Amino acid sequence: KYHTTMLAPSLTNHAFITIASSFLFLLSFSCLFLLKVVRRRKKHSNAPPLASSDCLAAERSCEAKLRVAVYYGTQTGTSARFAGELEQDLRHKYGKHVHVRLIDLEQVTAERAEDMFTRGHEPLAVFLQSTYGDGEPTDSSLDFLNWLRDQASDGRLPDLLQRLKFCVFGLGNSSYEQFNAAGKLIDRSMKSLGATRLMDIHLGDDDCDLEGDFRSWRDALRAAIGDTYGIHAEDNINQVTTNPTYVVTTVSHKDALEAEARTIVAMSKTPEDGMVTQHSPFAASVILARELHDVSSNRSCVHVEFDISKSGITYQPGDHLGVFAENSLPVIQRAAACLHLPLDHSFILSIPEGSPVFLSHPFPNPCTLAAALAKYTDLLNPPRKGALEALASVSTDLAEHEHLKRLASTDGKNEYEAFIGSPKRSLLEVLESFPSAVPSLGLFFGAIAPRLLPRYYSISSSPRCRSNVVSATVAVVSTTTPTGRLHEGVASTYLARFISRKDRADSVSSAMKDTRVPLFVRSSTFKLPRDPVAPIVMIGPGTGFAPFRGFLQEREALLRAGNVLGPAYLFFGCRHEDQDFIYRGEMEDALRENVISALQVAFSRSSSTRKVYVQDKLMSAANDLYNIMKGTVGANKGRIYVCGDAKGMARDVHRALHVILMNVGGYAAHEAEDIVKRLSESGRYLKDVW
């Protein structure tokens, strides 16, 4: 009994310890599990607690007969603007019956894409996808397009998106060979993954009438929604579209100038996150600007070097430099006169409560009207039809009002082309042509004047040469339009002002030496092979030589470091040997120092009987080019690069490569095309064209 009595507490204690240990283990496990859930929710949720407006949107979504997700992939803001206009149009037409959600494709990462499209997604997905360059997707949509392409080409998930209907509006330019390639990729891949087309893809063409194409597609989309879902416009819906307008508050001139100075100082420093982008550019000093053409030339080409030390900017030869330029003083003076305001008028722009979704965040302000017109306003491109509608709404002259309404209408397409399209009449000229249409600043910046976008230039330097310097080679645009106006390129004439015309010894004009230029770098696929032994062919007349100047600097640095270089053929072209043979000394030095193997130069105006272009010079090296294309030289690692004009030169070079394959290799035309296509698809035939 005593023995038993002594054992019982021992067993009880042991059991208690076991139970307590188990309880503590379960408690710890539960805490860890809850912690992981919380962390996972924080990681994957980018939505803050619902505000009252969000709750209202969710409530309207539940009431809607159709929910639509509108995705946009934008480079310059056009597809984002179209998406906003589409959202407002559907809201006005269908009221509560259709709920629209706008999504920037930048938010659709490869990690999130499948969940976004398969879990509680809207039945209808609408894509507005821009293509830039020679078939490249926008930077913001690249991750999504890579995911979509990979899923479609994998072939193992043919029903992944079978619950979705979709349609695509592509934004492109038919002057490029890979016209609307990104939009076509979305259309093809969505279909491969089981989604059903609501309507065929519509290819908008910026070389013709992109805005007209969008409006036609939007009308077709309405009809398709009505036919497929049985949803029609509400009779009581107000069809009058309200023009997006900022709230304008006047401030003192002193406050505006101080704010402008703070903006420049902030841009002159490395961003807090270390990333210099289009939305967070770095204001760089110009340390050298020089004219590349001879004084006998009636044209101009500028070499510009920017100091990017302390910016955090890195780049590789072949990347692009985005430059924010400014309108000239005469241009902004004319614009201010149209607005009936002085240039020193100072103000703040803000977004009103309940504003249209496509009213973008205003540019840095407070600011003066002079700064707003010079730095942020596109005045010299033709106005879009929405701008004409907004001008018509404030026109006080009946004849001007009717003319503007006609130009903006679908029926007035021919009039628009005759008055604005063909003569390339600018927004500034239109403002001057309709003096009774004087918009408020809120309407002007909200609905009429687009934002002045960055101009892109192929970088013409290598960081191996000078890591803190990036250079651009800029052809100065100066032509006479059909209206008799002297059209000067905004960015090229702005950068040309940095040249010291009075004292050639000065590296920069004294009037511009303190001016900083906001810029950023956009990565490109136009890159040298990783293996320096791989043979390369560089074809670039005029400023098309710009990226190849960076290539030559890169190869020179590699050669000095003891690397063995493969053969490199450079084909350059210009009009006159003694006028516009830019960087001639550098090309000839590269040939002499074995940085390149061959230099072929075409002078198109040297003979009065026959013009010679770079594509003609290719024929003189037909055997070498054939061997590189076929891989007998370079073991299928050789690359062909083309940089310059897309409409003329690039297409002629493309045809010349076909001819070489047919003449040297005996291939039929369709076989030659297949070979060139495979070269392009494998990254061995690269273009940087405009």
Residue pairs with C-beta under 8 A, 6 or more apart in sequence:
44 112
46 107
50 58
57 99
60 96
60 99
61 67
61 99
61 101
63 96
63 99
64 96
64 97
64 98
64 99
65 97
65 98
65 229
65 231
66 94
66 97
66 98
66 99
66 123
66 124
66 225
66 229
66 231
67 98
67 99
67 101
67 122
67 123
67 124
68 90
68 98
68 99
68 100
68 101
68 122
68 124
68 125
68 126
69 100
69 101
69 103
69 121
69 122
69 124
69 125
69 126
70 83
70 86
70 87
70 100
70 101
70 102
70 103
70 126
70 128
71 83
71 103
71 104
71 105
71 108
71 125
71 126
71 127
71 128
71 129
72 79
72 80
72 82
72 83
72 102
72 103
72 104
72 105
72 127
72 128
72 129
73 79
73 105
73 127
73 128
73 129
73 130
73 137
73 138
73 140
73 141
73 144
73 145
73 182
74 80
74 104
74 130
74 138
74 140
74 141
75 130
75 132
75 138
75 139
75 140
76 130
76 132
76 453
77 360
77 450
77 451
77 453
78 130
78 171
78 210
79 128
79 129
79 130
79 138
79 171
80 104
80 358
80 360
81 358
82 128
82 169
82 171
82 214
83 102
83 128
83 358
84 102
84 356
84 357
84 358
84 359
85 218
85 358
85 386
86 100
86 126
86 128
86 218
86 221
87 100
87 102
87 357
87 358
88 241
88 356
88 357
88 358
89 218
89 241
90 98
90 100
90 222
91 98
91 100
92 237
92 238
92 239
92 241
93 222
93 233
93 234
93 237
93 239
94 225
94 231
94 232
94 233
94 234
94 237
95 234
95 237
97 231
97 234
98 225
98 231
101 122
102 357
104 140
105 129
105 138
105 140
105 141
105 144
106 140
106 141
106 143
108 116
108 141
108 143
108 144
109 143
109 144
109 147
110 143
110 144
110 146
110 147
113 144
113 147
113 148
114 151
114 160
117 125
117 160
117 161
117 164
118 160
118 161
118 163
121 163
121 164
123 163
123 164
123 165
124 164
124 165
124 166
124 167
124 198
124 225
125 164
125 165
125 166
125 190
125 195
126 166
126 167
126 168
126 169
126 221
127 166
127 167
127 168
127 169
127 183
127 186
127 190
128 168
128 169
128 171
129 137
129 138
129 141
129 168
129 169
129 170
129 171
129 182
129 183
129 186
130 137
130 138
130 141
130 170
130 171
130 172
130 182
130 183
131 137
131 138
131 170
131 171
131 172
131 173
131 176
131 178
131 179
131 180
131 181
131 182
131 183
132 138
133 176
133 687
133 688
133 689
134 176
134 177
134 178
134 646
134 650
134 687
134 688
134 689
135 176
135 177
135 178
135 179
135 181
135 182
136 181
136 182
136 525
137 145
137 181
137 182
137 185
138 182
139 522
139 523
141 182
145 182
145 185
145 186
148 185
148 186
148 189
148 190
148 193
149 185
149 189
151 157
151 160
151 189
151 193
152 188
152 189
152 190
152 192
152 193
153 192
155 192
157 193
157 194
158 192
158 193
158 194
159 193
159 194
160 193
160 194
161 190
161 193
161 194
161 195
162 194
162 195
162 196
164 190
164 194
164 195
164 196
165 195
165 196
165 197
165 198
165 228
166 190
166 195
166 196
166 197
166 198
167 197
167 198
167 199
167 201
167 202
167 221
167 224
168 183
168 186
168 187
168 190
168 201
168 202
169 183
169 201
169 202
169 204
169 214
169 217
170 180
170 182
170 183
170 184
170 187
170 201
170 202
170 203
170 204
171 180
171 183
171 204
171 206
171 210
172 179
172 180
172 181
172 182
172 183
172 203
172 204
172 205
172 206
173 179
173 205
173 206
173 207
174 205
174 207
174 208
175 207
175 646
175 647
176 646
176 689
177 646
177 650
177 651
177 654
177 687
179 203
179 205
180 203
180 204
183 201
183 203
184 201
184 203
187 197
187 201
190 197
191 197
198 221
198 224
198 225
198 228
199 220
199 221
199 224
202 213
202 216
202 217
202 220
203 213
204 210
204 213
204 214
204 217
205 213
209 413
209 417
209 421
211 384
211 385
211 386
212 385
212 410
212 413
215 385
215 410
225 231
226 232
233 239
241 389
242 356
243 389
243 390
243 393
243 443
243 446
243 447
244 355
244 356
244 358
244 359
244 446
244 447
245 352
245 355
245 359
245 440
245 442
245 443
245 446
245 447
246 349
246 350
246 351
246 352
246 359
246 362
246 441
246 442
246 445
246 446
247 349
247 350
247 351
247 352
247 442
248 347
248 348
248 349
248 440
248 441
248 442
249 347
249 348
249 350
250 345
250 346
250 347
251 346
251 347
251 348
251 366
252 346
253 344
253 346
253 368
255 346
255 366
256 346
256 347
256 365
256 366
256 367
256 368
256 371
257 346
257 368
259 364
259 365
259 366
259 367
260 364
260 367
260 368
260 371
263 364
264 283
264 516
267 281
267 282
267 283
267 516
267 518
268 282
268 283
268 516
269 310
270 276
270 282
270 310
270 311
270 312
271 280
271 282
271 312
273 280
274 312
275 312
276 282
276 311
276 312
276 313
276 520
276 521
277 520
278 322
278 454
278 520
278 522
280 520
281 322
281 324
281 454
281 518
281 519
281 520
282 308
282 311
282 312
282 313
282 518
282 519
282 520
283 516
283 517
283 518
283 519
284 306
284 307
284 308
284 311
284 516
284 517
284 518
284 519
285 306
285 307
285 516
285 517
286 304
286 305
286 306
286 307
286 495
286 498
286 508
286 512
286 513
286 515
286 517
287 305
287 306
287 307
287 469
287 507
287 508
288 303
288 304
288 305
288 507
288 508
289 302
289 303
289 304
289 305
289 495
289 496
289 498
289 499
289 500
289 507
289 508
289 509
290 302
290 303
290 499
290 507
291 300
291 301
291 302
291 303
291 499
292 301
292 302
292 303
292 473
292 580
292 582
292 583
293 299
293 300
293 301
293 579
293 580
293 582
294 578
294 579
294 580
296 578
296 579
297 576
297 579
297 580
299 475
299 476
299 478
299 580
300 475
300 476
300 478
300 496
301 473
301 474
301 475
301 476
301 542
301 543
301 580
301 582
302 473
302 474
302 476
302 492
302 495
302 496
302 498
302 499
303 460
303 471
303 472
303 473
303 474
303 582
304 471
304 472
304 473
304 474
304 495
304 498
305 461
305 469
305 470
305 471
306 321
306 469
306 470
306 471
306 472
306 517
306 519
307 468
307 469
308 468
308 469
308 470
309 468
313 470
313 520
313 521
314 463
314 521
315 321
315 459
315 463
315 470
315 521
316 462
316 463
316 523
316 527
317 459
317 461
317 462
317 527
317 528
317 547
317 550
317 551
317 553
317 554
318 458
318 459
318 524
318 525
318 526
318 527
318 528
318 547
318 550
318 551
318 688
319 459
319 521
319 522
319 523
319 524
319 526
320 456
320 457
320 458
320 459
320 521
320 522
320 523
320 524
321 456
321 457
321 458
321 459
321 470
321 472
321 519
321 520
321 521
321 522
322 454
322 455
322 456
322 519
322 520
322 521
322 522
323 454
323 455
323 456
323 457
323 472
323 491
323 495
323 517
323 518
323 519
324 375
324 452
324 454
324 517
324 518
324 519
325 452
325 455
325 490
325 491
325 494
325 495
325 517
326 374
326 375
326 490
326 494
327 335
327 373
327 374
327 375
327 377
327 379
327 380
327 452
327 490
328 488
328 493
328 494
329 374
331 373
331 379
331 380
331 428
332 343
332 370
332 373
332 374
332 379
333 343
334 428
334 432
335 373
335 377
335 379
335 428
335 431
336 342
336 343
336 345
336 369
336 370
336 373
338 428
338 431
338 432
338 435
338 438
339 369
339 438
339 439
339 441
339 444
340 438
341 369
341 441
342 369
343 368
343 369
343 370
343 373
344 368
344 369
344 370
345 368
345 369
346 366
346 367
346 368
346 369
347 365
347 366
347 367
347 369
347 441
348 365
348 366
349 362
349 363
349 365
349 441
349 442
349 445
350 362
351 359
351 361
351 362
359 446
360 451
362 445
363 372
363 375
363 376
363 451
365 372
369 441
372 445
373 379
375 452
376 451
376 452
377 445
377 449
377 450
377 451
377 452
378 427
378 449
378 450
378 451
378 452
378 453
379 426
379 427
379 428
379 449
380 426
380 427
380 428
380 487
380 490
381 426
381 427
381 450
382 420
382 421
382 424
382 425
382 426
382 427
383 391
383 420
383 426
383 427
383 430
383 448
384 450
385 407
385 408
385 416
386 408
386 447
387 427
387 447
387 448
387 449
387 450
388 404
388 405
388 407
388 408
388 430
389 404
389 405
389 408
390 439
390 443
390 447
390 448
391 404
391 430
391 431
391 434
391 437
391 439
391 448
392 401
392 404
392 405
392 408
392 437
393 443
394 437
394 438
394 439
394 440
394 443
395 401
395 404
395 434
395 436
395 437
396 436
396 437
397 434
397 436
400 434
400 435
400 436
400 437
401 436
401 437
403 434
404 434
404 437
405 412
406 412
406 415
407 415
407 416
407 419
407 420
408 416
419 425
420 430
422 482
423 481
423 482
423 483
424 481
424 482
424 483
424 487
425 433
425 481
425 483
426 485
426 487
427 448
427 449
429 483
429 485
431 437
439 447
439 448
452 490
454 519
454 520
455 489
455 490
455 491
455 492
456 522
457 472
457 473
457 474
457 546
458 472
458 473
458 526
458 543
458 546
458 547
458 643
458 688
459 470
459 471
459 472
459 521
459 546
459 547
459 550
460 471
460 472
460 473
460 545
460 546
460 547
460 549
460 550
461 469
461 470
461 471
461 549
461 550
461 553
462 550
462 551
462 553
462 554
462 557
463 470
464 553
464 554
464 557
464 558
465 553
465 556
465 557
470 519
470 521
472 495
472 546
473 543
473 545
473 546
473 549
473 582
474 491
474 492
474 495
474 496
474 543
475 492
475 542
475 543
476 488
476 489
476 492
476 493
476 496
477 487
477 488
477 489
477 492
477 493
478 486
478 487
478 488
478 489
478 493
479 486
479 487
480 486
480 487
481 487
495 517
497 509
497 511
497 512
498 508
498 509
498 512
498 515
499 508
499 509
500 506
500 507
500 508
500 509
500 510
501 509
502 509
503 510
524 688
525 683
525 686
526 547
526 641
526 643
526 686
526 687
526 688
528 536
528 551
528 554
528 555
529 536
529 637
529 639
531 566
531 637
532 555
532 558
532 563
532 564
532 565
532 566
533 564
533 565
533 566
533 637
534 566
534 634
534 637
534 638
534 639
535 566
535 567
535 568
535 569
535 628
535 633
535 634
535 637
535 638
535 639
536 551
536 566
536 567
536 568
536 569
536 638
536 639
536 640
536 641
537 568
537 569
537 571
537 625
537 628
537 638
537 639
537 640
537 641
538 548
538 551
538 568
538 569
538 570
538 571
538 641
538 643
539 571
539 614
539 618
539 640
539 641
539 642
539 643
539 644
539 653
540 546
540 547
540 548
540 571
540 572
540 614
540 641
540 642
540 643
540 644
541 571
541 572
541 573
541 574
541 602
541 613
541 614
541 644
541 645
541 649
542 573
542 574
542 580
542 582
542 644
543 582
543 644
544 642
544 643
544 644
544 645
544 649
544 688
545 572
545 582
545 583
545 587
545 643
546 643
547 641
547 643
547 688
548 570
548 641
548 643
549 583
549 586
551 641
552 570
552 586
552 587
552 590
552 595
552 596
555 565
555 568
555 590
555 595
555 596
556 590
556 593
556 595
558 565
559 565
559 593
559 594
559 595
565 594
565 595
566 634
566 638
567 597
567 598
567 624
567 633
568 595
568 596
568 597
568 598
569 596
569 597
569 598
569 600
569 621
569 624
569 625
570 587
570 590
570 591
570 596
570 598
570 599
570 600
571 600
571 601
571 602
571 614
571 617
571 618
572 581
572 587
572 599
572 600
572 601
572 602
572 614
573 601
573 602
573 603
573 604
573 612
573 613
573 614
573 617
573 649
574 580
574 581
574 582
574 601
574 602
574 603
574 604
575 603
575 604
575 605
576 603
576 605
576 606
577 601
577 603
577 606
581 601
587 596
587 599
588 599
589 595
590 596
590 599
591 598
591 599
598 621
598 624
600 614
600 617
600 620
600 621
601 617
602 612
602 613
602 614
602 616
602 617
603 612
604 611
604 612
604 613
605 611
606 612
613 649
613 652
614 649
614 653
615 649
615 652
615 653
615 655
615 656
616 656
618 625
618 653
618 656
618 657
618 660
619 656
619 659
619 660
622 660
622 663
622 664
623 664
624 633
625 640
625 657
625 660
626 660
626 661
626 664
626 665
627 633
628 634
628 638
628 640
629 638
629 640
629 657
629 660
629 661
629 675
629 676
629 679
630 665
630 675
631 637
631 638
636 684
637 684
638 684
639 683
639 684
639 685
639 686
640 657
640 679
640 684
640 685
640 686
641 686
641 687
641 688
642 649
642 650
642 653
642 654
642 685
642 686
642 687
642 688
642 689
643 687
643 688
643 689
644 650
644 689
644 690
645 689
645 690
646 687
646 689
646 690
650 687
650 689
654 676
657 672
657 676
657 685
658 669
658 672
658 673
658 676
661 667
661 671
661 672
661 675
661 676
662 668
662 669
662 672
665 672
667 675
676 685
679 685
680 686
